[in-house]
């Protein structure tokens, strides 16, 4: 199990229940409800902006929590609809709850392995700070049931005076089984603004090494 998978699974299990208690406990407390809705809206907005602009934090667990919070926002909104006196809005909320929560609980139980496969392609397998605010990340492409293998490489930039925030400046997918099997060796040449990647494997040919290399231009 990995941290991202646990965060998503717990979100699928807990957020519908948490959404119910948020609405139920603030039913006669309009000020508390406004504050909670404001906080949820801000978190949702920050998450959406981050996804659209490829801006994230340098803490992977925090990023996954922000992503999972989208489901919390949906859960609170659906329970809010379900508690309305307006029959149309109430019915609309209940129908969506059955569909969305039902799919969520199926994904978090029977489909937990599938969730793991999906999350696995977006969870960083290896990261290294290359200096000058440049952060290198590797992601495996493909899994046990997919018909492709490879590696996704992403390069981020962070601010020295605020290292909590990063934004993506380069992304590249390599559909090749060799980088999929091996962690890549990384060399950063700041004067050229280039990152050189390579790996080597001797399992494929007994008498000859299998070599793979690539470069990323950060200009």
C-alpha positions as CSV (number, residue, x, y, z in Angstrom):
1,X,0.0,0.0,0.0
2,X,1.1,3.6,-0.6
3,X,0.2,6.9,1.0
4,X,-1.8,8.2,-2.0
5,X,-3.9,5.1,-2.3
6,X,-4.7,5.2,1.5
7,X,-5.7,8.9,1.3
8,X,-8.0,8.3,-1.6
9,X,-9.6,5.1,-0.2
10,X,-10.2,6.8,3.2
11,X,-11.7,9.7,1.4
12,X,-14.1,7.5,-0.5
13,X,-15.2,5.8,2.8
14,X,-15.2,8.8,5.2
15,X,-16.2,11.9,3.3
16,X,-19.9,11.0,2.6
17,X,-20.3,10.4,6.4
18,X,-18.3,13.5,7.3
19,X,-20.5,15.5,4.8
20,X,-23.6,14.3,6.6
21,X,-22.3,15.4,10.0
22,X,-21.2,18.8,8.7
23,X,-24.7,19.6,7.5
24,X,-26.5,17.9,10.3
25,X,-24.5,19.6,13.1
26,X,-24.7,23.1,11.5
27,X,-28.4,22.8,10.6
28,X,-29.4,25.5,13.2
29,X,-26.0,27.3,13.2
30,X,-25.9,29.5,10.1
31,X,-22.7,31.2,11.1
32,X,-20.8,27.9,11.6
33,X,-22.3,26.7,8.3
34,X,-21.1,29.8,6.5
35,X,-17.6,29.4,7.9
36,X,-17.4,25.7,7.0
37,X,-18.7,26.4,3.5
38,X,-16.2,29.2,3.1
39,X,-13.3,26.9,4.1
40,X,-14.5,24.1,1.8
41,X,-14.9,26.6,-1.1
42,X,-11.4,28.0,-0.6
43,X,-9.8,24.5,-0.5
44,X,-11.8,23.5,-3.6
45,X,-10.9,26.6,-5.4
46,X,-7.2,26.3,-4.5
47,X,-7.3,22.6,-5.6
48,X,-9.0,23.4,-8.9
49,X,-6.5,26.3,-9.7
50,X,-3.6,24.0,-8.9
51,X,-4.9,21.2,-11.2
52,X,-5.5,23.7,-14.1
53,X,-2.2,25.5,-13.7
54,X,0.0,22.5,-12.7
55,X,0.9,24.2,-9.5
56,X,1.3,22.0,-6.4
57,X,3.1,21.8,-3.1
58,X,6.4,20.0,-2.5
59,X,4.6,17.6,-0.1
60,X,3.1,14.8,-2.1
61,X,0.7,13.7,0.8
62,X,-0.6,17.2,1.1
63,X,-1.3,17.3,-2.7
64,X,-3.2,14.1,-2.5
65,X,-5.2,15.4,0.4
66,X,-6.2,18.5,-1.6
67,X,-7.3,16.3,-4.5
68,X,-9.3,14.0,-2.2
69,X,-11.0,17.1,-0.7
70,X,-12.9,17.6,-4.0
71,X,-14.9,14.5,-3.0
72,X,-15.5,16.1,0.4
73,X,-16.9,19.3,-1.3
74,X,-19.2,17.2,-3.4
75,X,-20.3,15.2,-0.3
76,X,-21.2,18.3,1.7
77,X,-23.0,19.9,-1.3
78,X,-25.1,16.7,-1.9
79,X,-26.1,16.5,1.8
80,X,-26.9,20.2,1.7
81,X,-29.3,19.5,-1.2
82,X,-30.8,16.5,0.6
83,X,-31.6,18.6,3.7
84,X,-33.5,21.3,1.6
85,X,-37.2,21.7,1.9
86,X,-37.5,22.3,-1.8
87,X,-38.7,18.9,-3.1
88,X,-37.0,19.2,-6.5
89,X,-33.6,20.1,-5.0
90,X,-34.0,17.5,-2.3
91,X,-34.8,14.8,-4.8
92,X,-32.0,15.9,-7.1
93,X,-29.5,15.6,-4.2
94,X,-30.8,12.2,-3.1
95,X,-30.6,10.7,-6.6
96,X,-27.0,12.0,-7.1
97,X,-26.1,10.8,-3.6
98,X,-27.2,7.2,-4.5
99,X,-25.2,7.3,-7.7
100,X,-22.0,9.1,-6.6
101,X,-21.8,7.6,-3.1
102,X,-22.7,4.2,-4.4
103,X,-19.9,4.4,-7.0
104,X,-17.5,5.7,-4.4
105,X,-18.1,2.9,-2.0
106,X,-17.9,0.3,-4.7
107,X,-14.5,1.8,-5.8
108,X,-13.3,1.9,-2.2
109,X,-14.2,-1.7,-1.6
110,X,-14.5,-4.1,-4.5
111,X,-12.7,-1.7,-6.8
112,X,-9.9,-0.8,-4.4
113,X,-7.3,-2.6,-6.5
114,X,-8.4,-0.7,-9.6
115,X,-8.2,2.6,-7.6
116,X,-4.6,1.6,-6.7
117,X,-3.7,1.1,-10.4
118,X,-5.1,4.5,-11.4
119,X,-3.5,6.3,-8.4
120,X,-0.2,4.5,-9.0
121,X,0.4,6.2,-12.4
122,X,0.1,9.6,-10.7
123,X,2.1,9.0,-7.6
124,X,5.7,10.0,-7.7
125,X,8.1,7.0,-7.5
126,X,11.3,9.0,-7.2
127,X,12.1,12.7,-6.8
128,X,15.4,14.6,-6.3
129,X,16.2,18.2,-5.8
130,X,18.7,19.1,-8.5
131,X,19.5,22.6,-7.2
132,X,18.6,26.1,-8.4
133,X,15.0,25.4,-7.4
134,X,14.7,22.5,-10.0
135,X,12.9,19.4,-8.8
136,X,12.9,16.2,-10.8
137,X,10.2,13.5,-10.5
138,X,9.6,10.1,-12.0
139,X,6.3,8.3,-12.5
140,X,5.9,4.7,-13.7
141,X,3.6,4.3,-16.7
142,X,1.6,1.1,-16.9
143,X,0.7,-1.6,-14.5
144,X,0.0,-5.3,-14.3
145,X,-3.1,-5.1,-16.5
146,X,-2.1,-2.4,-19.0
147,X,-0.7,-3.1,-22.4
148,X,2.0,-0.3,-22.2
149,X,5.0,0.3,-20.1
150,X,7.2,3.4,-19.7
151,X,8.2,6.3,-17.6
152,X,6.8,9.8,-17.2
153,X,9.2,12.5,-16.2
154,X,8.2,15.8,-14.8
155,X,10.4,18.8,-13.9
156,X,9.2,21.4,-11.4
157,X,10.5,24.8,-10.3
158,X,10.3,26.1,-6.8
159,X,11.1,29.4,-5.1
160,X,14.1,29.4,-2.7
161,X,12.3,31.8,-0.3
162,X,9.1,29.7,-0.4
163,X,10.0,26.1,-1.1
164,X,6.5,24.8,-0.3
165,X,5.1,25.7,-3.7
166,X,6.3,24.3,-7.1
167,X,5.0,24.5,-10.6
168,X,5.7,22.2,-13.5
169,X,7.9,23.4,-16.3
170,X,8.5,20.2,-18.3
171,X,6.7,16.9,-18.8
172,X,7.8,14.0,-21.0
173,X,6.4,10.4,-21.5
174,X,8.8,7.6,-22.5
175,X,7.0,4.5,-23.7
176,X,9.8,2.1,-23.4
177,X,10.1,-1.0,-21.2
178,X,13.7,-0.3,-20.1
179,X,13.1,3.0,-18.2
180,X,9.9,1.4,-16.8
181,X,12.0,-1.4,-15.2
182,X,14.8,0.8,-13.9
183,X,15.1,4.1,-12.0
184,X,16.7,6.6,-14.3
185,X,20.1,8.2,-13.6
186,X,19.8,12.0,-13.7
187,X,22.4,14.6,-14.5
188,X,21.5,18.3,-14.4
189,X,23.7,20.8,-16.2
190,X,22.5,24.3,-15.2
191,X,24.8,26.1,-17.6
192,X,23.1,24.3,-20.5
193,X,19.7,24.2,-18.8
194,X,19.4,20.6,-19.7
195,X,18.7,17.4,-17.8
196,X,20.3,14.1,-19.1
197,X,18.6,10.8,-18.3
198,X,20.0,7.3,-18.8
199,X,19.7,3.8,-17.6
200,X,21.3,0.5,-18.3
201,X,20.2,-3.1,-18.1
202,X,21.8,-6.5,-18.7
203,X,18.9,-8.8,-18.3
204,X,17.8,-8.6,-21.9
205,X,21.0,-9.6,-23.5
206,X,23.6,-11.8,-21.8
207,X,26.5,-10.6,-23.9
208,X,25.6,-7.0,-24.4
209,X,24.2,-4.3,-22.2
210,X,20.9,-2.6,-23.1
211,X,21.3,1.2,-22.9
212,X,18.7,3.9,-22.9
213,X,19.2,7.7,-22.7
214,X,17.3,10.9,-23.3
215,X,17.6,14.6,-22.5
216,X,15.2,17.4,-21.4
217,X,15.7,21.0,-22.5
218,X,14.5,23.4,-19.9
219,X,14.9,26.5,-22.0
